Amino acid sequence: MHIGKVVGNVVSTKKEETLTGFKLMIVELINHKNEGIHKELVAVDLVGAGRGEYVLVATGSSARVASGQKDAPIDATIVGIVDTFE
């Protein structure tokens, strides 16, 4: 699991059928070990996160399980909104 910050959203009117109904967000992952290196990814949002919020992101097969779509092409899912972290 990763911590990231929501920096935008993605609108895609034509997409794989199993992605229909999912809100897609752009998340910049927080990487404390390599300051200055930024990695952004597109994640399915299951919790209603908004731009500027810090979120928990599940990746890989855990992302598909969390979405409830085991056959969907999902490799990142927002599964929580972070209140605080140090």
PDB file with one MODEL, atoms N, CA, C and O in Angstrom:
MODEL        1
ATOM      1  N   MET A   1       0.854  -1.171   0.000  1.00  0.00           N
ATOM      2  CA  MET A   1       0.000   0.000   0.000  1.00  0.00           C
ATOM      3  C   MET A   1       0.899   1.233   0.000  1.00  0.00           C
ATOM      4  O   MET A   1       2.002   1.225   0.548  1.00  0.00           O
ATOM      5  N   HIS A   2       0.394   2.292  -0.631  1.00  0.00           N
ATOM      6  CA  HIS A   2       1.156   3.531  -0.777  1.00  0.00           C
ATOM      7  C   HIS A   2       0.338   4.711  -0.278  1.00  0.00           C
ATOM      8  O   HIS A   2      -0.888   4.646  -0.192  1.00  0.00           O
ATOM      9  N   ILE A   3       1.048   5.806   0.055  1.00  0.00           N
ATOM     10  CA  ILE A   3       0.393   7.072   0.353  1.00  0.00           C
ATOM     11  C   ILE A   3       0.635   7.980  -0.842  1.00  0.00           C
ATOM     12  O   ILE A   3       1.746   8.057  -1.366  1.00  0.00           O
ATOM     13  N   GLY A   4      -0.425   8.669  -1.268  1.00  0.00           N
ATOM     14  CA  GLY A   4      -0.288   9.590  -2.386  1.00  0.00           C
ATOM     15  C   GLY A   4      -1.196  10.786  -2.209  1.00  0.00           C
ATOM     16  O   GLY A   4      -2.031  10.830  -1.305  1.00  0.00           O
ATOM     17  N   LYS A   5      -1.017  11.750  -3.083  1.00  0.00           N
ATOM     18  CA  LYS A   5      -1.838  12.957  -3.066  1.00  0.00           C
ATOM     19  C   LYS A   5      -2.597  13.030  -4.389  1.00  0.00           C
ATOM     20  O   LYS A   5      -2.006  12.892  -5.460  1.00  0.00           O
ATOM     21  N   VAL A   6      -3.899  13.244  -4.310  1.00  0.00           N
ATOM     22  CA  VAL A   6      -4.709  13.366  -5.517  1.00  0.00           C
ATOM     23  C   VAL A   6      -4.396  14.712  -6.171  1.00  0.00           C
ATOM     24  O   VAL A   6      -4.541  15.763  -5.547  1.00  0.00           O
ATOM     25  N   VAL A   7      -3.963  14.667  -7.437  1.00  0.00           N
ATOM     26  CA  VAL A   7      -3.576  15.890  -8.140  1.00  0.00           C
ATOM     27  C   VAL A   7      -4.466  16.181  -9.346  1.00  0.00           C
ATOM     28  O   VAL A   7      -4.309  17.213  -9.999  1.00  0.00           O
ATOM     29  N   GLY A   8      -5.394  15.285  -9.641  1.00  0.00           N
ATOM     30  CA  GLY A   8      -6.282  15.524 -10.781  1.00  0.00           C
ATOM     31  C   GLY A   8      -7.224  14.365 -11.007  1.00  0.00           C
ATOM     32  O   GLY A   8      -7.243  13.392 -10.253  1.00  0.00           O
ATOM     33  N   ASN A   9      -8.005  14.493 -12.066  1.00  0.00           N
ATOM     34  CA  ASN A   9      -8.920  13.408 -12.408  1.00  0.00           C
ATOM     35  C   ASN A   9      -8.808  13.115 -13.901  1.00  0.00           C
ATOM     36  O   ASN A   9      -8.251  13.910 -14.658  1.00  0.00           O
ATOM     37  N   VAL A  10      -9.338  11.976 -14.315  1.00  0.00           N
ATOM     38  CA  VAL A  10      -9.297  11.549 -15.707  1.00  0.00           C
ATOM     39  C   VAL A  10     -10.731  11.327 -16.167  1.00  0.00           C
ATOM     40  O   VAL A  10     -11.516  10.669 -15.485  1.00  0.00           O
ATOM     41  N   VAL A  11     -11.066  11.879 -17.328  1.00  0.00           N
ATOM     42  CA  VAL A  11     -12.367  11.640 -17.936  1.00  0.00           C
ATOM     43  C   VAL A  11     -12.127  10.831 -19.203  1.00  0.00           C
ATOM     44  O   VAL A  11     -11.367  11.247 -20.078  1.00  0.00           O
ATOM     45  N   SER A  12     -12.772   9.682 -19.298  1.00  0.00           N
ATOM     46  CA  SER A  12     -12.621   8.802 -20.451  1.00  0.00           C
ATOM     47  C   SER A  12     -13.999   8.271 -20.831  1.00  0.00           C
ATOM     48  O   SER A  12     -14.551   7.408 -20.149  1.00  0.00           O
ATOM     49  N   THR A  13     -14.544   8.790 -21.915  1.00  0.00           N
ATOM     50  CA  THR A  13     -15.885   8.361 -22.312  1.00  0.00           C
ATOM     51  C   THR A  13     -15.869   7.000 -22.997  1.00  0.00           C
ATOM     52  O   THR A  13     -16.859   6.270 -22.944  1.00  0.00           O
ATOM     53  N   LYS A  14     -14.757   6.651 -23.638  1.00  0.00           N
ATOM     54  CA  LYS A  14     -14.627   5.327 -24.251  1.00  0.00           C
ATOM     55  C   LYS A  14     -13.543   4.579 -23.501  1.00  0.00           C
ATOM     56  O   LYS A  14     -12.386   4.998 -23.461  1.00  0.00           O
ATOM     57  N   LYS A  15     -13.941   3.461 -22.907  1.00  0.00           N
ATOM     58  CA  LYS A  15     -12.988   2.684 -22.104  1.00  0.00           C
ATOM     59  C   LYS A  15     -13.480   1.247 -22.005  1.00  0.00           C
ATOM     60  O   LYS A  15     -14.601   0.932 -22.405  1.00  0.00           O
ATOM     61  N   GLU A  16     -12.639   0.390 -21.472  1.00  0.00           N
ATOM     62  CA  GLU A  16     -12.981  -1.002 -21.218  1.00  0.00           C
ATOM     63  C   GLU A  16     -14.286  -1.040 -20.425  1.00  0.00           C
ATOM     64  O   GLU A  16     -14.458  -0.292 -19.463  1.00  0.00           O
ATOM     65  N   GLU A  17     -15.182  -1.897 -20.828  1.00  0.00           N
ATOM     66  CA  GLU A  17     -16.519  -1.970 -20.232  1.00  0.00           C
ATOM     67  C   GLU A  17     -16.497  -2.158 -18.715  1.00  0.00           C
ATOM     68  O   GLU A  17     -17.350  -1.612 -18.016  1.00  0.00           O
ATOM     69  N   THR A  18     -15.532  -2.927 -18.198  1.00  0.00           N
ATOM     70  CA  THR A  18     -15.474  -3.191 -16.754  1.00  0.00           C
ATOM     71  C   THR A  18     -15.076  -1.960 -15.945  1.00  0.00           C
ATOM     72  O   THR A  18     -15.173  -1.973 -14.717  1.00  0.00           O
ATOM     73  N   LEU A  19     -14.631  -0.895 -16.614  1.00  0.00           N
ATOM     74  CA  LEU A  19     -14.272   0.342 -15.917  1.00  0.00           C
ATOM     75  C   LEU A  19     -15.434   1.340 -15.843  1.00  0.00           C
ATOM     76  O   LEU A  19     -15.325   2.382 -15.196  1.00  0.00           O
ATOM     77  N   THR A  20     -16.530   1.016 -16.501  1.00  0.00           N
ATOM     78  CA  THR A  20     -17.690   1.907 -16.500  1.00  0.00           C
ATOM     79  C   THR A  20     -18.206   2.095 -15.070  1.00  0.00           C
ATOM     80  O   THR A  20     -18.373   1.133 -14.320  1.00  0.00           O
ATOM     81  N   GLY A  21     -18.453   3.355 -14.716  1.00  0.00           N
ATOM     82  CA  GLY A  21     -18.983   3.669 -13.389  1.00  0.00           C
ATOM     83  C   GLY A  21     -17.922   4.002 -12.358  1.00  0.00           C
ATOM     84  O   GLY A  21     -18.247   4.458 -11.263  1.00  0.00           O
ATOM     85  N   PHE A  22     -16.647   3.779 -12.694  1.00  0.00           N
ATOM     86  CA  PHE A  22     -15.572   4.102 -11.751  1.00  0.00           C
ATOM     87  C   PHE A  22     -15.049   5.509 -11.991  1.00  0.00           C
ATOM     88  O   PHE A  22     -14.878   5.923 -13.138  1.00  0.00           O
ATOM     89  N   LYS A  23     -14.794   6.244 -10.915  1.00  0.00           N
ATOM     90  CA  LYS A  23     -14.163   7.553 -10.965  1.00  0.00           C
ATOM     91  C   LYS A  23     -12.650   7.318 -11.013  1.00  0.00           C
ATOM     92  O   LYS A  23     -12.115   6.571 -10.194  1.00  0.00           O
ATOM     93  N   LEU A  24     -11.965   7.947 -11.960  1.00  0.00           N
ATOM     94  CA  LEU A  24     -10.521   7.767 -12.127  1.00  0.00           C
ATOM     95  C   LEU A  24      -9.788   9.028 -11.687  1.00  0.00           C
ATOM     96  O   LEU A  24     -10.112  10.128 -12.136  1.00  0.00           O
ATOM     97  N   MET A  25      -8.804   8.870 -10.812  1.00  0.00           N
ATOM     98  CA  MET A  25      -8.058  10.005 -10.273  1.00  0.00           C
ATOM     99  C   MET A  25      -6.570   9.856 -10.561  1.00  0.00           C
ATOM    100  O   MET A  25      -6.053   8.742 -10.636  1.00  0.00           O
ATOM    101  N   ILE A  26      -5.881  10.995 -10.724  1.00  0.00           N
ATOM    102  CA  ILE A  26      -4.429  11.000 -10.861  1.00  0.00           C
ATOM    103  C   ILE A  26      -3.846  11.193  -9.466  1.00  0.00           C
ATOM    104  O   ILE A  26      -4.174  12.157  -8.774  1.00  0.00           O
ATOM    105  N   VAL A  27      -2.979  10.266  -9.059  1.00  0.00           N
ATOM    106  CA  VAL A  27      -2.384  10.295  -7.723  1.00  0.00           C
ATOM    107  C   VAL A  27      -0.865  10.387  -7.850  1.00  0.00           C
ATOM    108  O   VAL A  27      -0.238   9.603  -8.562  1.00  0.00           O
ATOM    109  N   GLU A  28      -0.287  11.360  -7.146  1.00  0.00           N
ATOM    110  CA  GLU A  28       1.168  11.480  -7.073  1.00  0.00           C
ATOM    111  C   GLU A  28       1.618  10.761  -5.806  1.00  0.00           C
ATOM    112  O   GLU A  28       1.264  11.165  -4.699  1.00  0.00           O
ATOM    113  N   LEU A  29       2.394   9.700  -5.971  1.00  0.00           N
ATOM    114  CA  LEU A  29       2.840   8.914  -4.824  1.00  0.00           C
ATOM    115  C   LEU A  29       3.866   9.675  -4.011  1.00  0.00           C
ATOM    116  O   LEU A  29       4.702  10.391  -4.562  1.00  0.00           O
ATOM    117  N   ILE A  30       3.800   9.516  -2.693  1.00  0.00           N
ATOM    118  CA  ILE A  30       4.749  10.129  -1.766  1.00  0.00           C
ATOM    119  C   ILE A  30       5.918   9.162  -1.604  1.00  0.00           C
ATOM    120  O   ILE A  30       5.725   7.992  -1.275  1.00  0.00           O
ATOM    121  N   ASN A  31       7.130   9.659  -1.838  1.00  0.00           N
ATOM    122  CA  ASN A  31       8.308   8.811  -1.740  1.00  0.00           C
ATOM    123  C   ASN A  31       9.344   9.522  -0.881  1.00  0.00           C
ATOM    124  O   ASN A  31      10.078  10.381  -1.369  1.00  0.00           O
ATOM    125  N   HIS A  32       9.405   9.161   0.405  1.00  0.00           N
ATOM    126  CA  HIS A  32      10.311   9.834   1.327  1.00  0.00           C
ATOM    127  C   HIS A  32      11.775   9.459   1.114  1.00  0.00           C
ATOM    128  O   HIS A  32      12.661  10.239   1.464  1.00  0.00           O
ATOM    129  N   LYS A  33      12.046   8.293   0.552  1.00  0.00           N
ATOM    130  CA  LYS A  33      13.426   7.847   0.396  1.00  0.00           C
ATOM    131  C   LYS A  33      14.123   8.519  -0.775  1.00  0.00           C
ATOM    132  O   LYS A  33      15.338   8.710  -0.737  1.00  0.00           O
ATOM    133  N   ASN A  34      13.389   8.877  -1.804  1.00  0.00           N
ATOM    134  CA  ASN A  34      13.976   9.482  -3.000  1.00  0.00           C
ATOM    135  C   ASN A  34      13.334  10.827  -3.277  1.00  0.00           C
ATOM    136  O   ASN A  34      12.569  10.970  -4.231  1.00  0.00           O
ATOM    137  N   GLU A  35      13.643  11.815  -2.445  1.00  0.00           N
ATOM    138  CA  GLU A  35      13.049  13.147  -2.620  1.00  0.00           C
ATOM    139  C   GLU A  35      13.349  13.664  -4.021  1.00  0.00           C
ATOM    140  O   GLU A  35      14.445  13.460  -4.544  1.00  0.00           O
ATOM    141  N   GLY A  36      12.392  14.317  -4.614  1.00  0.00           N
ATOM    142  CA  GLY A  36      12.573  14.873  -5.946  1.00  0.00           C
ATOM    143  C   GLY A  36      12.117  13.947  -7.056  1.00  0.00           C
ATOM    144  O   GLY A  36      11.969  14.385  -8.197  1.00  0.00           O
ATOM    145  N   ILE A  37      11.887  12.665  -6.748  1.00  0.00           N
ATOM    146  CA  ILE A  37      11.391  11.733  -7.749  1.00  0.00           C
ATOM    147  C   ILE A  37       9.881  11.631  -7.573  1.00  0.00           C
ATOM    148  O   ILE A  37       9.394  11.263  -6.505  1.00  0.00           O
ATOM    149  N   HIS A  38       9.151  11.960  -8.628  1.00  0.00           N
ATOM    150  CA  HIS A  38       7.691  11.946  -8.552  1.00  0.00           C
ATOM    151  C   HIS A  38       7.145  10.870  -9.477  1.00  0.00           C
ATOM    152  O   HIS A  38       7.551  10.768 -10.634  1.00  0.00           O
ATOM    153  N   LYS A  39       6.238  10.085  -8.966  1.00  0.00           N
ATOM    154  CA  LYS A  39       5.577   9.060  -9.760  1.00  0.00           C
ATOM    155  C   LYS A  39       4.084   9.283  -9.654  1.00  0.00           C
ATOM    156  O   LYS A  39       3.516   9.291  -8.562  1.00  0.00           O
ATOM    157  N   GLU A  40       3.455   9.464 -10.805  1.00  0.00           N
ATOM    158  CA  GLU A  40       2.008   9.626 -10.831  1.00  0.00           C
ATOM    159  C   GLU A  40       1.378   8.389 -11.450  1.00  0.00           C
ATOM    160  O   GLU A  40       1.960   7.747 -12.324  1.00  0.00           O
ATOM    161  N   LEU A  41       0.190   8.070 -10.986  1.00  0.00           N
ATOM    162  CA  LEU A  41      -0.548   6.957 -11.568  1.00  0.00           C
ATOM    163  C   LEU A  41      -2.028   7.268 -11.578  1.00  0.00           C
ATOM    164  O   LEU A  41      -2.497   8.159 -10.869  1.00  0.00           O
ATOM    165  N   VAL A  42      -2.756   6.524 -12.389  1.00  0.00           N
ATOM    166  CA  VAL A  42      -4.210   6.659 -12.434  1.00  0.00           C
ATOM    167  C   VAL A  42      -4.788   5.562 -11.555  1.00  0.00           C
ATOM    168  O   VAL A  42      -4.441   4.390 -11.702  1.00  0.00           O
ATOM    169  N   ALA A  43      -5.670   5.946 -10.643  1.00  0.00           N
ATOM    170  CA  ALA A  43      -6.250   4.987  -9.706  1.00  0.00           C
ATOM    171  C   ALA A  43      -7.767   5.096  -9.704  1.00  0.00           C
ATOM    172  O   ALA A  43      -8.322   6.189  -9.816  1.00  0.00           O
ATOM    173  N   VAL A  44      -8.424   3.966  -9.578  1.00  0.00           N
ATOM    174  CA  VAL A  44      -9.869   3.921  -9.390  1.00  0.00           C
ATOM    175  C   VAL A  44     -10.154   4.425  -7.976  1.00  0.00           C
ATOM    176  O   VAL A  44      -9.505   4.002  -7.019  1.00  0.00           O
ATOM    177  N   ASP A  45     -11.121   5.325  -7.851  1.00  0.00           N
ATOM    178  CA  ASP A  45     -11.454   5.901  -6.541  1.00  0.00           C
ATOM    179  C   ASP A  45     -12.706   5.237  -5.976  1.00  0.00           C
ATOM    180  O   ASP A  45     -13.798   5.372  -6.528  1.00  0.00           O
ATOM    181  N   LEU A  46     -12.532   4.519  -4.866  1.00  0.00           N
ATOM    182  CA  LEU A  46     -13.658   3.842  -4.220  1.00  0.00           C
ATOM    183  C   LEU A  46     -14.228   4.621  -3.036  1.00  0.00           C
ATOM    184  O   LEU A  46     -15.262   4.238  -2.489  1.00  0.00           O
ATOM    185  N   VAL A  47     -13.560   5.717  -2.630  1.00  0.00           N
ATOM    186  CA  VAL A  47     -13.939   6.378  -1.384  1.00  0.00           C
ATOM    187  C   VAL A  47     -14.351   7.838  -1.548  1.00  0.00           C
ATOM    188  O   VAL A  47     -14.624   8.504  -0.549  1.00  0.00           O
ATOM    189  N   GLY A  48     -14.405   8.351  -2.759  1.00  0.00           N
ATOM    190  CA  GLY A  48     -14.823   9.736  -2.970  1.00  0.00           C
ATOM    191  C   GLY A  48     -13.768  10.765  -2.641  1.00  0.00           C
ATOM    192  O   GLY A  48     -14.088  11.829  -2.111  1.00  0.00           O
ATOM    193  N   ALA A  49     -12.518  10.475  -2.944  1.00  0.00           N
ATOM    194  CA  ALA A  49     -11.424  11.407  -2.677  1.00  0.00           C
ATOM    195  C   ALA A  49     -11.498  12.604  -3.610  1.00  0.00           C
ATOM    196  O   ALA A  49     -12.033  12.515  -4.715  1.00  0.00           O
ATOM    197  N   GLY A  50     -10.953  13.725  -3.151  1.00  0.00           N
ATOM    198  CA  GLY A  50     -10.937  14.945  -3.952  1.00  0.00           C
ATOM    199  C   GLY A  50      -9.530  15.452  -4.162  1.00  0.00           C
ATOM    200  O   GLY A  50      -8.593  15.024  -3.488  1.00  0.00           O
ATOM    201  N   ARG A  51      -9.389  16.371  -5.104  1.00  0.00           N
ATOM    202  CA  ARG A  51      -8.087  16.963  -5.408  1.00  0.00           C
ATOM    203  C   ARG A  51      -7.471  17.575  -4.144  1.00  0.00           C
ATOM    204  O   ARG A  51      -8.144  18.278  -3.391  1.00  0.00           O
ATOM    205  N   GLY A  52      -6.193  17.299  -3.930  1.00  0.00           N
ATOM    206  CA  GLY A  52      -5.475  17.840  -2.777  1.00  0.00           C
ATOM    207  C   GLY A  52      -5.486  16.942  -1.554  1.00  0.00           C
ATOM    208  O   GLY A  52      -4.749  17.199  -0.602  1.00  0.00           O
ATOM    209  N   GLU A  53      -6.301  15.897  -1.552  1.00  0.00           N
ATOM    210  CA  GLU A  53      -6.361  15.001  -0.398  1.00  0.00           C
ATOM    211  C   GLU A  53      -5.278  13.932  -0.487  1.00  0.00           C
ATOM    212  O   GLU A  53      -4.909  13.478  -1.570  1.00  0.00           O
ATOM    213  N   TYR A  54      -4.782  13.545   0.683  1.00  0.00           N
ATOM    214  CA  TYR A  54      -3.848  12.427   0.763  1.00  0.00           C
ATOM    215  C   TYR A  54      -4.658  11.144   0.890  1.00  0.00           C
ATOM    216  O   TYR A  54      -5.654  11.096   1.612  1.00  0.00           O
ATOM    217  N   VAL A  55      -4.225  10.110   0.184  1.00  0.00           N
ATOM    218  CA  VAL A  55      -5.005   8.879   0.100  1.00  0.00           C
ATOM    219  C   VAL A  55      -4.116   7.647   0.258  1.00  0.00           C
ATOM    220  O   VAL A  55      -2.900   7.707   0.080  1.00  0.00           O
ATOM    221  N   LEU A  56      -4.761   6.528   0.598  1.00  0.00           N
ATOM    222  CA  LEU A  56      -4.113   5.224   0.610  1.00  0.00           C
ATOM    223  C   LEU A  56      -4.423   4.550  -0.717  1.00  0.00           C
ATOM    224  O   LEU A  56      -5.574   4.514  -1.153  1.00  0.00           O
ATOM    225  N   VAL A  57      -3.383   4.016  -1.358  1.00  0.00           N
ATOM    226  CA  VAL A  57      -3.547   3.400  -2.674  1.00  0.00           C
ATOM    227  C   VAL A  57      -3.072   1.950  -2.614  1.00  0.00           C
ATOM    228  O   VAL A  57      -1.926   1.671  -2.263  1.00  0.00           O
ATOM    229  N   ALA A  58      -3.968   1.041  -2.961  1.00  0.00           N
ATOM    230  CA  ALA A  58      -3.608  -0.370  -3.112  1.00  0.00           C
ATOM    231  C   ALA A  58      -3.223  -0.587  -4.574  1.00  0.00           C
ATOM    232  O   ALA A  58      -3.829  -0.007  -5.476  1.00  0.00           O
ATOM    233  N   THR A  59      -2.213  -1.425  -4.803  1.00  0.00           N
ATOM    234  CA  THR A  59      -1.776  -1.693  -6.170  1.00  0.00           C
ATOM    235  C   THR A  59      -1.742  -3.194  -6.439  1.00  0.00           C
ATOM    236  O   THR A  59      -1.832  -4.011  -5.523  1.00  0.00           O
ATOM    237  N   GLY A  60      -1.610  -3.530  -7.716  1.00  0.00           N
ATOM    238  CA  GLY A  60      -1.535  -4.939  -8.110  1.00  0.00           C
ATOM    239  C   GLY A  60      -2.858  -5.654  -7.936  1.00  0.00           C
ATOM    240  O   GLY A  60      -3.926  -5.056  -8.068  1.00  0.00           O
ATOM    241  N   SER A  61      -2.776  -6.940  -7.639  1.00  0.00           N
ATOM    242  CA  SER A  61      -3.996  -7.744  -7.526  1.00  0.00           C
ATOM    243  C   SER A  61      -4.885  -7.261  -6.381  1.00  0.00           C
ATOM    244  O   SER A  61      -6.103  -7.432  -6.437  1.00  0.00           O
ATOM    245  N   SER A  62      -4.306  -6.671  -5.358  1.00  0.00           N
ATOM    246  CA  SER A  62      -5.109  -6.125  -4.248  1.00  0.00           C
ATOM    247  C   SER A  62      -6.024  -5.002  -4.731  1.00  0.00           C
ATOM    248  O   SER A  62      -7.120  -4.825  -4.200  1.00  0.00           O
ATOM    249  N   ALA A  63      -5.590  -4.254  -5.719  1.00  0.00           N
ATOM    250  CA  ALA A  63      -6.405  -3.172  -6.271  1.00  0.00           C
ATOM    251  C   ALA A  63      -7.640  -3.730  -6.969  1.00  0.00           C
ATOM    252  O   ALA A  63      -8.731  -3.173  -6.849  1.00  0.00           O
ATOM    253  N   ARG A  64      -7.468  -4.822  -7.693  1.00  0.00           N
ATOM    254  CA  ARG A  64      -8.621  -5.450  -8.361  1.00  0.00           C
ATOM    255  C   ARG A  64      -9.579  -6.051  -7.348  1.00  0.00           C
ATOM    256  O   ARG A  64     -10.794  -5.927  -7.501  1.00  0.00           O
ATOM    257  N   VAL A  65      -9.059  -6.698  -6.320  1.00  0.00           N
ATOM    258  CA  VAL A  65      -9.908  -7.300  -5.292  1.00  0.00           C
ATOM    259  C   VAL A  65     -10.732  -6.212  -4.601  1.00  0.00           C
ATOM    260  O   VAL A  65     -11.932  -6.384  -4.387  1.00  0.00           O
ATOM    261  N   ALA A  66     -10.096  -5.105  -4.254  1.00  0.00           N
ATOM    262  CA  ALA A  66     -10.799  -4.015  -3.570  1.00  0.00           C
ATOM    263  C   ALA A  66     -11.911  -3.435  -4.432  1.00  0.00           C
ATOM    264  O   ALA A  66     -12.943  -3.012  -3.913  1.00  0.00           O
ATOM    265  N   SER A  67     -11.706  -3.413  -5.745  1.00  0.00           N
ATOM    266  CA  SER A  67     -12.703  -2.838  -6.650  1.00  0.00           C
ATOM    267  C   SER A  67     -13.888  -3.757  -6.874  1.00  0.00           C
ATOM    268  O   SER A  67     -14.946  -3.314  -7.322  1.00  0.00           O
ATOM    269  N   GLY A  68     -13.719  -5.038  -6.566  1.00  0.00           N
ATOM    270  CA  GLY A  68     -14.776  -6.005  -6.803  1.00  0.00           C
ATOM    271  C   GLY A  68     -14.863  -6.452  -8.257  1.00  0.00           C
ATOM    272  O   GLY A  68     -15.815  -7.125  -8.652  1.00  0.00           O
ATOM    273  N   GLN A  69     -13.880  -6.079  -9.038  1.00  0.00           N
ATOM    274  CA  GLN A  69     -13.846  -6.423 -10.464  1.00  0.00           C
ATOM    275  C   GLN A  69     -12.580  -7.230 -10.754  1.00  0.00           C
ATOM    276  O   GLN A  69     -11.597  -6.679 -11.249  1.00  0.00           O
ATOM    277  N   LYS A  70     -12.597  -8.519 -10.452  1.00  0.00           N
ATOM    278  CA  LYS A  70     -11.381  -9.335 -10.550  1.00  0.00           C
ATOM    279  C   LYS A  70     -10.838  -9.467 -11.959  1.00  0.00           C
ATOM    280  O   LYS A  70      -9.666  -9.804 -12.130  1.00  0.00           O
ATOM    281  N   ASP A  71     -11.663  -9.208 -12.986  1.00  0.00           N
ATOM    282  CA  ASP A  71     -11.195  -9.322 -14.369  1.00  0.00           C
ATOM    283  C   ASP A  71     -10.961  -7.973 -15.036  1.00  0.00           C
ATOM    284  O   ASP A  71     -10.665  -7.925 -16.230  1.00  0.00           O
ATOM    285  N   ALA A  72     -11.087  -6.880 -14.294  1.00  0.00           N
ATOM    286  CA  ALA A  72     -10.904  -5.544 -14.858  1.00  0.00           C
ATOM    287  C   ALA A  72      -9.418  -5.182 -14.923  1.00  0.00           C
ATOM    288  O   ALA A  72      -8.625  -5.673 -14.120  1.00  0.00           O
ATOM    289  N   PRO A  73      -9.043  -4.330 -15.870  1.00  0.00           N
ATOM    290  CA  PRO A  73      -7.654  -3.899 -15.984  1.00  0.00           C
ATOM    291  C   PRO A  73      -7.321  -2.785 -14.981  1.00  0.00           C
ATOM    292  O   PRO A  73      -6.984  -1.665 -15.366  1.00  0.00           O
ATOM    293  N   ILE A  74      -7.423  -3.116 -13.701  1.00  0.00           N
ATOM    294  CA  ILE A  74      -7.179  -2.151 -12.623  1.00  0.00           C
ATOM    295  C   ILE A  74      -5.914  -2.560 -11.881  1.00  0.00           C
ATOM    296  O   ILE A  74      -5.816  -3.683 -11.387  1.00  0.00           O
ATOM    297  N   ASP A  75      -4.934  -1.638 -11.803  1.00  0.00           N
ATOM    298  CA  ASP A  75      -3.733  -1.955 -11.039  1.00  0.00           C
ATOM    299  C   ASP A  75      -3.458  -0.937  -9.929  1.00  0.00           C
ATOM    300  O   ASP A  75      -2.421  -1.007  -9.270  1.00  0.00           O
ATOM    301  N   ALA A  76      -4.387   0.013  -9.718  1.00  0.00           N
ATOM    302  CA  ALA A  76      -4.274   0.941  -8.588  1.00  0.00           C
ATOM    303  C   ALA A  76      -5.676   1.384  -8.170  1.00  0.00           C
ATOM    304  O   ALA A  76      -6.491   1.766  -9.009  1.00  0.00           O
ATOM    305  N   THR A  77      -5.947   1.329  -6.860  1.00  0.00           N
ATOM    306  CA  THR A  77      -7.255   1.701  -6.325  1.00  0.00           C
ATOM    307  C   THR A  77      -7.080   2.531  -5.062  1.00  0.00           C
ATOM    308  O   THR A  77      -6.321   2.159  -4.168  1.00  0.00           O
ATOM    309  N   ILE A  78      -7.784   3.653  -4.991  1.00  0.00           N
ATOM    310  CA  ILE A  78      -7.801   4.462  -3.769  1.00  0.00           C
ATOM    311  C   ILE A  78      -8.751   3.782  -2.797  1.00  0.00           C
ATOM    312  O   ILE A  78      -9.942   3.636  -3.074  1.00  0.00           O
ATOM    313  N   VAL A  79      -8.208   3.363  -1.646  1.00  0.00           N
ATOM    314  CA  VAL A  79      -9.004   2.611  -0.678  1.00  0.00           C
ATOM    315  C   VAL A  79      -9.219   3.351   0.637  1.00  0.00           C
ATOM    316  O   VAL A  79      -9.913   2.846   1.520  1.00  0.00           O
ATOM    317  N   GLY A  80      -8.633   4.543   0.782  1.00  0.00           N
ATOM    318  CA  GLY A  80      -8.827   5.305   2.008  1.00  0.00           C
ATOM    319  C   GLY A  80      -8.347   6.736   1.853  1.00  0.00           C
ATOM    320  O   GLY A  80      -7.477   7.025   1.031  1.00  0.00           O
ATOM    321  N   ILE A  81      -8.924   7.636   2.654  1.00  0.00           N
ATOM    322  CA  ILE A  81      -8.494   9.021   2.722  1.00  0.00           C
ATOM    323  C   ILE A  81      -7.732   9.185   4.024  1.00  0.00           C
ATOM    324  O   ILE A  81      -8.230   8.820   5.090  1.00  0.00           O
ATOM    325  N   VAL A  82      -6.521   9.736   3.942  1.00  0.00           N
ATOM    326  CA  VAL A  82      -5.636   9.871   5.095  1.00  0.00           C
ATOM    327  C   VAL A  82      -5.994  11.127   5.891  1.00  0.00           C
ATOM    328  O   VAL A  82      -6.108  12.217   5.330  1.00  0.00           O
ATOM    329  N   ASP A  83      -6.168  10.962   7.197  1.00  0.00           N
ATOM    330  CA  ASP A  83      -6.411  12.112   8.067  1.00  0.00           C
ATOM    331  C   ASP A  83      -5.089  12.791   8.425  1.00  0.00           C
ATOM    332  O   ASP A  83      -4.954  14.007   8.290  1.00  0.00           O
ATOM    333  N   THR A  84      -4.112  11.997   8.884  1.00  0.00           N
ATOM    334  CA  THR A  84      -2.786  12.520   9.228  1.00  0.00           C
ATOM    335  C   THR A  84      -1.735  11.456   8.977  1.00  0.00           C
ATOM    336  O   THR A  84      -2.036  10.262   8.957  1.00  0.00           O
ATOM    337  N   PHE A  85      -0.492  11.898   8.784  1.00  0.00           N
ATOM    338  CA  PHE A  85       0.661  10.986   8.748  1.00  0.00           C
ATOM    339  C   PHE A  85       1.915  11.784   9.062  1.00  0.00           C
ATOM    340  O   PHE A  85       1.958  12.999   8.868  1.00  0.00           O
ATOM    341  N   GLU A  86       2.930  11.092   9.546  1.00  0.00           N
ATOM    342  CA  GLU A  86       4.204  11.734   9.926  1.00  0.00           C
ATOM    343  C   GLU A  86       5.339  11.106   9.156  1.00  0.00           C
ATOM    344  O   GLU A  86       6.493  11.500   9.326  1.00  0.00           O
TER     345      GLU A  86
ENDMDL
END
